[in-house]
Amino acid sequence: MSGRSGSAGSVVKVDSTVTGLGFELLLPSPLSLKNGVYRAQLQLSVGGNGADFDLGDRVTNVSTDMLTLNFEFTVKHPLKLEFPPGSERAVLEPPGGWASWINRGTPPQRLYRVLPFQIWTTGAISVHTRCEYDLGGRCGIRGRDGHQVPLKVALTLPSSMKHLGAPVDNLVVPVGAPAALHIDTVEATLDRQARLLFEVSQADTASMLGYPGETFQGDVTLVLDAAL
């Protein structure tokens, strides 16, 4: 700053000045924010006595009487899933395999397959399925003669992810986007293991055994979206 000054009550002329403005932003945890662009504006008055920038009672001819600060923040939560090779095909079998049925004729208690996968996310997600055969809100598998049985599709996620405040443990995944589950991420979930279960109940397994040599199949698509 340069200039000249006189006795009390005289005019002080400022020829040039260099100043800076420092501030601290207090923001909520990014984990609580959805993906998107967040904007805010702060206006500060400039001038004499009582202004946000109080330059003194004798200040005149300032270039502006209002300083406007514009803030913009972008939140982008990562979402990544990694399934082992071969996970696109889930072969359902009884616990321990088919030996008890083949050798002793003991009916299976259920048919199932668990597919493990790794997940990375720091934000909320939604989860639902799309089915080749929709059996009243459950995906299904169908034999060549048209006999169908419902398939339970259930999801287990790391403890850092919650549904309605509770752990996601063998939680049935609904069919269709309107019924999608909303999953909150309460802490960053990076390269953590999750699993997907496909299961046919004991009663429906028994009905399938009435079609020896039959092959039951159906396509199930698991949809996980970042909550926008």
N, C-alpha and C positions, 0 to 999 in steps of 0.2 A: 504494500500500500504506500502510496506517496501523496503528498499534498502539503498544505500549509495551515497553520492555526494561528489564532490571535488571542486576545484577552477574552475573559468570560463574556458571553453574549454575542461575540463576533461569529461570522459565518465560517464554517469549516468546509473546504472544497476537497472532495476526493477525486483525484485524477484517474486512478485505476485501482483495482482491488482483485485479489484472488482469494477465494474462500472455498470451503468444502462443506459437505453435508453428510453426516454419518447417521445411520439408523439401524435398528435391530428388529427383525421380523419374528414374531412369535406365532407359529403356525401349528395346526393340529397335526397329529401323526399322519404321515402319508398313507399308512395302512387303513386309516378311517376314511380316506377319500377315494371316490370313484375315478376311473380314467376320464380325462378331459382337460380343458384349458380353463384356468381360473383367473379372473381379472378383477382388479380393484383400483380405485382412484383416491388419492389423498390431496386435498387442497390446503395450502398454508398461506396465510395473509402476510404481506410484506409492507412495512411502513414504519409509522411512528409508534407512540406509546400504546401498548395493548395488543399489537400485532403479534402473530406467531414469530416472525422475525422482526424484533423491535430494534430499529436502527436509531432511535432517539426522536425527541419531539421536533427537532429542527430539520429533519430529513425532508427534502423536497425533490421533485423531478426524478423519482425512481422509474426505471424502465417498465416495471409492472407492479401492481399491488397484490398480485396473486401468483403463487408458485404451485403448479399442478404436477403431481407425481403419479405416473401410471405404472402399475405393477401387472405382470403377467407370469403365470406359472403353469407348466404343463406336467400333468401326472400321467405316467405310462407304466402300468403294472405289467410285468412279464408273465406269460403263461406258456409253459412248455410241458409236454408229456412225452415220455420215452418208453415204448413197449419193447420187450425182447423180440428178436426175429421169430416169426411163426405165430405171433399172437393174433393174426388175422383169422385164424382157424381154431375154434375151441371145441375139442372133442369131449363130450360128456360121458363120464364113466361112474360106476359105483365106487364108494370108498374101498380101497384095496383091490380094485379091478373086478373082472367078471368071473373069477375062479369059483366063488361060492355058488353062483347061479349055474355055471356050466357043469361043475362036478357034483353038486348036491341039490340043485334046484331051489336054492334059497333065494327068494325074491330080494332084489336090492332095496335098501331103505330110501335111496334117492340116487339121482344122477347129477353130477356137478363137474365144474371145472373152475379153477381159480387162476386168473391172469394177473400177475404182479406187474407194476409199472412204476416209473419214477415221475415225480411231479415237481415243477418249479413254479411258484407264484407268490406275489406279495399283495394281491388284491382279492376282492370278492369274485366268485364265479357262479355261474348257473349250470345245472346239469339236468339233462333229460335224454331219452332214447327216441330213436325212430325205428320202426319195425316193418319188416316185410309182411308179417302176419300180426295184426293187432287184435288181441283177444280181450276186448273189454278193459283196456287200460294196462294190459300186460302183453309183452311180446310173446310170440308163440313159435313152435316148431311144428312142421307138418310132414306126414308121411306121403308116399306117392299115391295112396288111395284117398287122400284127403283128410285122414284122421289128424286132429291137432291137439296139442297139449300146451298149457301156458308155461312160460319160462320166467323164473324169478331172476331179475338182474339187480344186484346189490353192490354198493360201493363202500369201501372202507378207506378213509383218508388219514393223514398224520394228525396227531393231537393238536397241532397248530391251526387246524381248520375246524370250524364248528357249523352246525346247522341248528338254528334257533337256540344257540347257546350250549348245545349238547354235542358230544363227540359224534363223528360220522363213522359209525361202526356197523357194517352190514346193513346199511340203509338202502331200502328199495328205491330204485330210480324210476320215476314215472315216465309215461309215454307222452311225447308232445311238448312243445315249448310252453304252452299256457300253464302246464302243471309243473314246470321245471322247479327243481330244488334250488334254493339260494344258499350258497355256502360262503361264510365269512372267514377271512384269513386273519387271525388275531396276532400272528407274528410271521415274519418272513419264512416261507417254506421253500427251501432250496435243496434240490436233489434228495427228496425224501421219498420213501417207498409207500405206495398205496396198492390196493388190489381191487379187482373186479370179479364178482362171483356170478356164475350162471348156474341155475339149479332147477331141476324138475322134482316136484314133491313125490312122496312115496305113493300116494294114490294115483297120480298121473303116470308115474313110472309103471305101476301095475297095469294100467290101461295100455301102455305101449307094448308090454310083454304079450299082449293078445295078438300082436302082429309080428310073428317070428320072421326074421330075415328082412324086415322093413328098415328103411333108412329115414330118419326124421331130421329135417334141417330147416334153417331159416336164417335170414340176415337180420342182425341187430346192429344199429349204429349208435355209439355213445357220443353225445354232443356235450362238450364242455366249452363254455363261452366266458370270456372276461366280462364281468358285469359293468356295463357302460352307463 
